Amino acid sequence: MEPLALLQALHTAEKLKDTTRHCYTSGGRHESVAEHSWRIALMAYWIRDEFPDADMDKVIRMCLIHDLGECFTGDIPAFDKTAADEAKEENLLYAWVATLPAPYNTEMRALYEEMAALETQEAKIYKALDKMEAVVSHNESDIATWEPQEYSLNLTYGVPQTRFAPYMQKLRETLKQETLHKMAENGKEMP
């Protein structure tokens, strides 16, 4: 990518450093969308041996770019996000991606379409990691930051997205047990 175009794209992506998510870090501050994207990419790197037939470099690219639309809309928690919110984010994202130089404009558009279709193993891996990273973040945060619906949500969030692979099911079950342990340690029960 030509240096000026690279800098312009990086300046847009930098917004994700200051775009906060609903989740808190273990240190007590809101996490950024950039931190979330980085960690699911790290998760993909660390589980690559569990999926020897998958193109894990593609999965990592998906993880890195999946929330770039939030540069334009901010983050809306999954339990508050509407279809209209999703359409607005997608339209703004696709308009921006179209301004990127070739081949990135077409490569990224193709990745977004693959991610949305959720038909390939790579897209399914990315989506499962995206959902589970939110649960990991909640389990790391102070339970006082959890909203009432998150006690049950943390036990079920991402379950449908993990059904495609035994490893993902095992990871999700491990997260569920971690959530139950956290709740028990803090004297919280399922509502």
C-alpha positions in Angstrom: 0.0 0.0 0.0 1.3 3.4 -0.9 2.5 5.2 2.2 0.0 8.0 2.2 -2.9 5.6 1.7 -1.5 3.4 4.4 -1.4 6.3 6.8 -4.9 7.4 6.0 -6.2 3.8 6.6 -4.3 3.6 9.9 -5.6 6.9 11.1 -9.2 5.6 10.5 -8.4 2.3 12.2 -6.8 4.2 15.2 -10.3 5.3 16.2 -10.8 1.7 17.6 -8.2 2.4 20.2 -10.6 5.0 21.7 -13.8 3.2 20.9 -14.7 1.5 24.1 -16.8 -1.7 24.5 -19.3 -2.6 27.1 -16.7 -5.0 28.7 -14.2 -4.0 31.3 -10.6 -5.1 31.7 -9.4 -6.8 34.8 -7.9 -3.5 35.8 -11.3 -1.8 35.9 -11.4 0.3 32.7 -13.5 -0.1 29.6 -11.7 -2.2 27.0 -11.3 -0.8 23.5 -12.5 -2.4 20.3 -8.9 -2.6 19.2 -8.0 -4.6 22.3 -10.9 -7.0 21.6 -9.8 -7.5 18.0 -6.2 -8.0 18.9 -7.1 -10.7 21.4 -9.3 -12.7 19.1 -6.5 -12.6 16.6 -4.2 -13.9 19.3 -6.7 -16.6 20.1 -6.8 -17.7 16.5 -3.0 -17.9 16.4 -2.9 -20.0 19.5 -5.5 -22.5 18.4 -4.3 -22.9 14.9 -3.1 -26.5 15.5 -6.7 -27.5 16.5 -7.8 -26.7 12.9 -5.0 -28.0 10.6 -7.2 -27.8 7.5 -8.2 -24.2 8.1 -6.4 -21.2 6.6 -5.6 -19.6 10.0 -3.9 -16.6 8.4 -7.3 -15.8 6.9 -8.9 -16.3 10.2 -6.5 -13.9 11.8 -7.2 -11.3 9.1 -10.9 -11.7 9.8 -10.3 -11.2 13.5 -8.3 -8.1 12.9 -10.8 -6.4 10.6 -14.1 -7.6 11.9 -15.0 -4.6 14.0 -13.6 -1.8 11.7 -17.1 -0.6 11.1 -17.2 0.5 14.7 -14.8 3.3 13.7 -17.8 5.0 12.3 -20.6 3.9 14.6 -19.0 3.1 17.9 -19.7 -0.2 19.7 -23.2 -1.2 20.6 -23.5 -4.2 23.0 -24.9 -7.3 21.3 -28.0 -7.2 23.5 -28.8 -3.7 22.4 -27.8 -3.8 18.7 -30.7 -3.8 16.2 -30.8 -4.8 12.5 -30.9 -1.1 11.6 -27.6 -0.6 13.6 -26.0 -3.5 11.8 -27.1 -2.2 8.4 -25.8 1.3 9.2 -22.5 0.0 10.3 -22.1 -2.3 7.2 -23.0 0.6 4.8 -20.5 2.9 6.4 -17.8 0.2 6.5 -18.3 -0.9 2.9 -18.2 2.8 1.7 -14.9 3.2 3.5 -13.4 -0.1 2.3 -14.3 0.9 -1.3 -12.0 3.9 -0.9 -9.0 1.7 0.0 -6.5 1.0 -2.8 -6.5 -2.3 -4.7 -6.2 -5.1 -3.8 -7.2 -4.3 -0.2 -10.6 -2.9 -1.2 -11.7 -6.1 -3.0 -9.9 -8.5 -0.6 -11.5 -6.9 2.5 -14.9 -6.8 0.9 -14.6 -10.5 0.1 -13.6 -11.3 3.6 -16.5 -9.3 5.0 -18.9 -11.2 2.8 -17.4 -14.5 3.7 -17.7 -13.6 7.4 -21.3 -12.6 7.0 -22.2 -15.8 5.2 -20.7 -18.0 7.9 -20.3 -20.9 5.5 -16.6 -21.5 5.5 -14.7 -23.1 8.4 -12.6 -19.9 8.6 -15.6 -17.7 9.1 -17.1 -20.1 11.7 -13.8 -20.1 13.6 -13.6 -16.3 13.6 -17.2 -15.9 14.7 -16.9 -18.4 17.6 -13.7 -16.6 18.8 -15.4 -13.2 18.6 -18.3 -14.4 20.8 -16.1 -16.3 23.3 -13.6 -13.4 23.7 -16.5 -11.3 25.1 -17.2 -14.1 27.7 -13.5 -14.2 28.6 -13.5 -10.5 29.1 -16.5 -10.6 31.4 -15.0 -13.4 33.4 -11.8 -11.3 33.9 -13.8 -8.2 34.9 -15.1 -7.3 38.3 -18.5 -9.0 38.6 -19.9 -5.6 39.9 -19.6 -4.4 36.3 -22.0 -7.1 35.0 -25.5 -6.1 34.1 -28.3 -8.3 35.3 -28.9 -10.1 31.9 -25.2 -10.9 31.7 -25.4 -13.6 34.3 -27.4 -15.9 32.0 -25.9 -14.4 28.8 -22.3 -15.3 29.9 -23.4 -18.9 30.2 -25.0 -19.1 26.7 -23.3 -16.4 24.6 -21.7 -18.0 21.6 -23.0 -21.5 22.1 -24.6 -21.8 18.7 -21.5 -20.5 17.0 -19.3 -23.2 18.6 -21.4 -26.2 17.6 -19.4 -26.8 14.4 -16.3 -28.1 16.1 -15.6 -30.3 19.1 -12.7 -28.2 20.2 -14.8 -25.0 20.1 -17.5 -26.8 22.1 -15.0 -27.8 24.7 -13.6 -24.3 24.9 -17.1 -22.9 25.3 -17.9 -25.4 28.1 -14.6 -24.5 29.9 -15.7 -20.8 29.7 -19.1 -21.7 31.1 -17.5 -23.5 34.1 -15.2 -20.5 34.6 -18.3 -18.2 34.7 -20.1 -20.5 37.1 -17.1 -20.5 39.4 -16.8 -16.7 39.3 -20.5 -16.3 40.1 -20.2 -18.8 43.0 -17.1 -17.1 44.3 -19.0 -13.8 44.4 -22.2 -15.2 45.9 -24.1 -14.7 42.7 -26.7 -17.1 41.4 -28.4 -17.5 38.1 -31.4 -15.1 38.0 
